[in-house]
Amino acid sequence: MTSYDTIIPETASGEEAAVIAAAISIHLRAEERAALINTNDESKSWTGKRWAFANRLEQQRLTGGRIPLSAPTDAWASVGRRDRY
């Protein structure tokens, strides 16, 4: 648990201290969630998906070939750039 003794001014009333502590807690929870999403978000990676995507393009007769690692991981954006693969 975080100690708010060094953050909350001694002159703060009980209500002010509660509001400051709540705001800090909300901010810290949001930061933790953002960090968790960024580390666990597999949708931002082509790992194991590039060749399946290339195969789907080939099956749809949209070309296939090699999908670069720099290609967008969003399928719609990648299809729009298929002429560059």
C-alpha positions as a LaTeX table, in Angstrom:
\begin{tabular}{lrrr}
\hline
Residue & $x$ (\AA) & $y$ (\AA) & $z$ (\AA) \\
\hline
Met1 & 0.00 & 0.00 & 0.00 \\
Thr2 & 1.19 & 3.49 & $-0.80$ \\
Ser3 & 1.92 & 5.90 & 2.03 \\
Tyr4 & 0.36 & 9.28 & 1.34 \\
Asp5 & 2.02 & 11.00 & 4.33 \\
Thr6 & 4.66 & 12.69 & 2.18 \\
Ile7 & 2.22 & 13.68 & $-0.59$ \\
Ile8 & $-0.72$ & 15.14 & 1.33 \\
Pro9 & 0.02 & 18.52 & 2.94 \\
Glu10 & $-0.31$ & 18.72 & 6.71 \\
Thr11 & $-2.71$ & 21.65 & 6.29 \\
Ala12 & $-5.20$ & 19.60 & 4.23 \\
Ser13 & $-8.58$ & 18.91 & 5.78 \\
Gly14 & $-9.84$ & 15.36 & 6.05 \\
Glu15 & $-11.97$ & 15.76 & 2.91 \\
Glu16 & $-9.09$ & 17.28 & 0.95 \\
Ala17 & $-6.77$ & 14.49 & 2.03 \\
Ala18 & $-9.33$ & 11.88 & 0.96 \\
Val19 & $-9.75$ & 13.50 & $-2.46$ \\
Ile20 & $-5.98$ & 13.69 & $-3.00$ \\
Ala21 & $-5.51$ & 10.07 & $-1.93$ \\
Ala22 & $-8.36$ & 8.93 & $-4.19$ \\
Ala23 & $-6.98$ & 10.83 & $-7.18$ \\
Ile24 & $-3.53$ & 9.33 & $-6.67$ \\
Ser25 & $-4.98$ & 5.83 & $-6.32$ \\
Ile26 & $-7.00$ & 6.20 & $-9.52$ \\
His27 & $-3.95$ & 7.47 & $-11.38$ \\
Leu28 & $-1.76$ & 4.59 & $-10.14$ \\
Arg29 & $-4.40$ & 2.00 & $-11.08$ \\
Ala30 & $-4.71$ & 3.50 & $-14.56$ \\
Glu31 & $-0.92$ & 3.37 & $-14.98$ \\
Glu32 & $-0.85$ & $-0.28$ & $-13.86$ \\
Arg33 & $-3.62$ & $-1.20$ & $-16.31$ \\
Ala34 & $-1.86$ & 0.59 & $-19.17$ \\
Ala35 & 1.38 & $-1.21$ & $-18.40$ \\
Leu36 & $-0.41$ & $-4.55$ & $-18.25$ \\
Ile37 & $-2.16$ & $-3.94$ & $-21.56$ \\
Asn38 & 1.07 & $-2.90$ & $-23.25$ \\
Thr39 & 2.96 & $-5.98$ & $-22.09$ \\
Asn40 & 0.21 & $-8.51$ & $-22.82$ \\
Asp41 & $-1.19$ & $-7.12$ & $-26.06$ \\
Glu42 & $-0.55$ & $-9.84$ & $-28.64$ \\
Ser43 & $-2.50$ & $-7.92$ & $-31.27$ \\
Lys44 & 0.49 & $-5.60$ & $-31.68$ \\
Ser45 & 2.71 & $-8.45$ & $-32.80$ \\
Trp46 & 2.91 & $-10.48$ & $-36.00$ \\
Thr47 & 4.28 & $-13.47$ & $-34.06$ \\
Gly48 & 2.79 & $-16.58$ & $-35.63$ \\
Lys49 & 0.31 & $-14.58$ & $-37.72$ \\
Arg50 & 2.23 & $-13.27$ & $-40.75$ \\
Trp51 & 2.14 & $-16.45$ & $-42.78$ \\
Ala52 & $-1.50$ & $-17.13$ & $-41.99$ \\
Phe53 & $-2.33$ & $-13.61$ & $-43.13$ \\
Ala54 & $-0.29$ & $-14.03$ & $-46.33$ \\
Asn55 & $-2.15$ & $-17.29$ & $-46.98$ \\
Arg56 & $-5.50$ & $-15.56$ & $-46.51$ \\
Leu57 & $-4.50$ & $-12.88$ & $-48.99$ \\
Glu58 & $-3.44$ & $-15.55$ & $-51.47$ \\
Gln59 & $-6.72$ & $-17.46$ & $-51.06$ \\
Gln60 & $-8.63$ & $-14.26$ & $-51.77$ \\
Arg61 & $-6.43$ & $-13.70$ & $-54.84$ \\
Leu62 & $-5.16$ & $-10.46$ & $-53.36$ \\
Thr63 & $-1.53$ & $-11.63$ & $-53.56$ \\
Gly64 & 0.28 & $-13.35$ & $-50.79$ \\
Gly65 & 3.96 & $-13.40$ & $-50.47$ \\
Arg66 & 6.02 & $-12.18$ & $-47.62$ \\
Ile67 & 4.41 & $-9.89$ & $-45.05$ \\
Pro68 & 7.07 & $-7.60$ & $-43.55$ \\
Leu69 & 7.40 & $-7.26$ & $-39.80$ \\
Ser70 & 6.87 & $-3.53$ & $-40.25$ \\
Ala71 & 3.41 & $-4.09$ & $-41.73$ \\
Pro72 & 0.49 & $-2.91$ & $-39.59$ \\
Thr73 & $-0.93$ & $-5.68$ & $-37.42$ \\
Asp74 & $-4.45$ & $-4.48$ & $-38.14$ \\
Ala75 & $-5.72$ & $-6.71$ & $-40.97$ \\
Trp76 & $-7.69$ & $-3.94$ & $-42.69$ \\
Ala77 & $-4.70$ & $-1.62$ & $-42.78$ \\
Ser78 & $-2.46$ & $-4.42$ & $-44.03$ \\
Val79 & $-4.83$ & $-5.34$ & $-46.85$ \\
Gly80 & $-4.78$ & $-1.73$ & $-47.96$ \\
Arg81 & $-1.01$ & $-1.96$ & $-48.31$ \\
Arg82 & $-0.90$ & $-5.36$ & $-49.99$ \\
Asp83 & 0.51 & $-3.90$ & $-53.20$ \\
Arg84 & 3.72 & $-3.14$ & $-51.31$ \\
Tyr85 & 4.36 & $-6.69$ & $-50.07$ \\
\hline
\end{tabular}
